[in-house]
Amino acid sequence: MTRERILAAARRLLVTGSYSSVKMEEIAREAGVAHQTLYAVFGTKLRLAQEMVDAGWPHVPQLLKLVDEAKGLKDPEAWLRTMASLHRRIFEPCADLIRFTGESGDADLFAHHQRIERNRYENLRGLASVLEGSGRLRPSISAEEAVSVAWTMLGPDYYVKLVFDRGWTPDRYEEWVTQALIDLFLTSRASPGPQPEP
């Protein structure tokens, strides 16, 4: 319980401040423990920060099953809706941690951030073949460019800016980003031609 209390206190302070400015003594005070206890449990601030980040992902393995579901989809709208839902549900409990790893200034934490972003890109690469197979990809964008745009717009920066900074609900973010990607990538469904008279 002491470890969990310290991790929760570290998260409150580190993700709202900065890695370099928050002192271990401040985290100990926030957690209600002696600073010697903090060092005894974690050793260093880097180790504490790493454990704080690692503890924020228990929901992810279950959600990644949506990636497998998306692989079987041929409809690009359904594919985009699935991936927008996946990203929203991953970010909702831990977008602050993703932002922290990217902004901490620590090389080890930043390497963790880069791994997350590489994995996100790999999970989105299937969009290219879905778009090409649909016949609905706008001529103004290539399938590979669409993957890069989706990776950017479905990333933690957009989520943090709209939900944390601008006060959008996660539902509103998911609804908006899904429709924005559909509008950017897809032409309207082809309307059926005139039907022959009986």
C-alpha positions as CSV (number, residue, x, y, z in Angstrom):
1,M,0.0,0.0,0.0
2,T,2.9,2.3,0.7
3,R,4.3,1.7,-2.8
4,E,0.9,2.4,-4.4
5,R,0.5,5.6,-2.4
6,I,4.0,6.8,-3.4
7,L,3.3,6.0,-7.1
8,A,-0.1,7.9,-7.0
9,A,1.7,10.9,-5.4
10,A,4.5,10.8,-7.9
11,R,1.9,10.7,-10.7
12,R,0.0,13.7,-9.3
13,L,3.2,15.8,-9.0
14,L,5.4,14.6,-11.9
15,V,2.8,14.8,-14.7
16,T,1.6,18.2,-13.7
17,G,5.1,19.6,-13.0
18,S,8.2,18.5,-14.7
19,Y,10.6,15.6,-14.1
20,S,13.5,17.8,-13.4
21,S,11.7,20.3,-11.1
22,V,9.9,17.9,-8.8
23,K,12.1,16.8,-5.8
24,M,11.9,13.4,-4.1
25,E,11.2,15.2,-0.8
26,E,8.1,16.8,-2.4
27,I,6.8,13.4,-3.5
28,A,7.5,11.9,-0.1
29,R,5.5,14.8,1.5
30,E,2.6,14.3,-1.0
31,A,2.6,10.5,-0.2
32,G,2.8,11.1,3.6
33,V,6.0,9.1,4.0
34,A,9.5,9.9,5.1
35,H,11.8,10.7,2.2
36,Q,14.1,7.9,3.5
37,T,11.2,5.5,2.8
38,L,11.0,6.7,-0.7
39,Y,14.6,6.0,-1.3
40,A,14.4,2.7,0.4
41,V,11.5,1.6,-1.8
42,F,12.6,3.0,-5.2
43,G,16.3,4.0,-4.9
44,T,16.2,6.9,-7.4
45,K,13.8,9.3,-8.9
46,L,14.3,7.7,-12.3
47,R,13.3,4.2,-11.0
48,L,10.3,5.8,-9.3
49,A,9.3,7.5,-12.6
50,Q,9.8,4.3,-14.5
51,E,7.6,2.3,-12.1
52,M,5.0,5.0,-12.2
53,V,4.8,4.8,-16.0
54,D,4.8,1.0,-16.0
55,A,1.9,0.9,-13.5
56,G,-0.3,2.9,-15.8
57,W,-0.8,0.3,-18.5
58,P,-2.8,-2.7,-17.1
59,H,-5.7,-2.0,-19.4
60,V,-3.7,-2.1,-22.6
61,P,-3.3,-5.8,-23.4
62,Q,-7.0,-6.4,-23.3
63,L,-7.7,-3.4,-25.6
64,L,-5.1,-4.5,-28.1
65,K,-7.5,-7.2,-29.2
66,L,-9.2,-4.4,-31.1
67,V,-6.2,-4.3,-33.3
68,D,-6.8,-7.9,-34.3
69,E,-10.4,-7.1,-34.9
70,A,-9.5,-4.2,-37.2
71,K,-7.3,-6.5,-39.3
72,G,-10.3,-8.3,-40.5
73,L,-12.3,-5.2,-41.5
74,K,-12.6,-4.2,-45.1
75,D,-14.8,-1.1,-44.6
76,P,-12.5,1.9,-44.0
77,E,-15.1,3.7,-41.9
78,A,-15.4,0.7,-39.5
79,W,-11.6,0.5,-39.4
80,L,-11.2,4.1,-38.4
81,R,-14.0,3.9,-35.8
82,T,-12.4,0.9,-34.3
83,M,-9.0,2.5,-34.1
84,A,-10.3,5.8,-32.8
85,S,-12.1,3.9,-30.0
86,L,-9.0,1.9,-29.2
87,H,-6.8,5.0,-28.9
88,R,-9.4,6.9,-26.8
89,R,-9.7,3.9,-24.4
90,I,-6.0,3.6,-24.1
91,F,-5.4,7.3,-23.5
92,E,-8.3,7.9,-21.1
93,P,-6.5,6.4,-18.1
94,C,-2.9,7.2,-19.1
95,A,-2.5,10.0,-21.7
96,D,-0.8,12.1,-18.9
97,L,1.9,9.4,-18.6
98,I,2.5,9.3,-22.3
99,R,2.9,13.0,-22.3
100,F,5.2,12.8,-19.3
101,T,7.5,10.2,-21.0
102,G,7.8,12.5,-24.0
103,E,8.5,15.6,-22.1
104,S,10.5,14.4,-19.1
105,G,13.9,15.1,-20.6
106,D,15.2,11.8,-19.4
107,A,16.7,9.6,-22.1
108,D,15.4,6.3,-20.7
109,L,11.9,7.6,-20.3
110,F,12.0,9.2,-23.8
111,A,13.1,5.8,-25.2
112,H,10.0,4.3,-23.6
113,H,7.9,7.0,-25.2
114,Q,9.5,6.3,-28.6
115,R,8.6,2.6,-28.3
116,I,5.0,3.4,-27.6
117,E,4.8,5.7,-30.7
118,R,6.5,3.1,-32.9
119,N,4.0,0.4,-31.7
120,R,1.1,2.8,-32.4
121,Y,2.4,3.4,-36.0
122,E,2.8,-0.3,-36.6
123,N,-0.8,-0.9,-35.4
124,L,-2.1,1.7,-37.8
125,R,-0.2,0.5,-40.9
126,G,-3.1,-1.8,-41.9
127,L,-5.1,1.3,-42.8
128,A,-3.1,1.6,-46.0
129,S,-4.4,-1.7,-47.5
130,V,-8.0,-1.1,-46.2
131,L,-8.0,2.4,-47.9
132,E,-6.6,1.1,-51.2
133,G,-9.0,-1.9,-51.3
134,S,-12.0,0.3,-50.6
135,G,-11.8,2.4,-53.7
136,R,-12.8,5.4,-51.6
137,L,-9.4,6.9,-50.9
138,R,-9.3,10.6,-51.9
139,P,-6.9,11.2,-54.8
140,S,-5.3,14.1,-52.9
141,I,-3.7,11.8,-50.3
142,S,-1.7,8.5,-50.7
143,A,-2.5,5.5,-48.5
144,E,0.9,5.9,-46.7
145,E,0.3,9.6,-46.1
146,A,-3.1,8.7,-44.6
147,V,-1.3,6.3,-42.1
148,S,1.0,9.1,-41.0
149,V,-1.9,11.5,-40.6
150,A,-4.0,8.9,-38.6
151,W,-0.9,8.2,-36.4
152,T,-0.7,12.0,-35.7
153,M,-4.3,12.7,-35.1
154,L,-4.9,9.6,-33.0
155,G,-1.8,10.4,-30.9
156,P,-1.7,11.5,-27.3
157,D,-0.9,15.1,-28.2
158,Y,-4.3,15.6,-29.8
159,Y,-6.0,13.8,-27.0
160,V,-4.2,15.8,-24.3
161,K,-4.8,19.1,-26.0
162,L,-8.5,18.6,-26.6
163,V,-9.5,16.6,-23.4
164,F,-7.1,17.9,-20.8
165,D,-6.4,21.4,-22.1
166,R,-9.7,22.3,-23.8
167,G,-12.1,20.4,-21.6
168,W,-13.6,18.1,-24.2
169,T,-15.1,14.8,-23.0
170,P,-13.4,11.6,-24.2
171,D,-16.6,10.8,-26.1
172,R,-16.5,14.1,-27.9
173,Y,-12.8,13.5,-28.8
174,E,-13.5,10.0,-30.2
175,E,-16.5,11.3,-32.2
176,W,-14.6,14.2,-33.6
177,V,-11.4,12.4,-34.5
178,T,-13.3,9.6,-36.2
179,Q,-15.3,11.9,-38.4
180,A,-12.3,14.1,-39.1
181,L,-10.3,11.1,-40.4
182,I,-13.3,9.9,-42.5
183,D,-13.7,13.3,-44.0
184,L,-9.9,13.6,-44.7
185,F,-9.4,10.2,-46.3
186,L,-12.6,9.0,-47.9
187,T,-14.8,10.0,-50.8
188,S,-18.5,9.6,-50.4
189,R,-19.9,6.2,-51.0
190,A,-20.7,5.7,-54.7
191,S,-24.4,6.1,-55.1
192,P,-26.1,3.4,-57.2
193,G,-26.8,4.3,-60.8
194,P,-30.3,4.5,-62.3
195,Q,-32.1,1.3,-62.0
196,P,-33.4,-0.3,-65.2
197,E,-37.1,-0.2,-65.6
198,P,-38.9,-3.5,-65.1
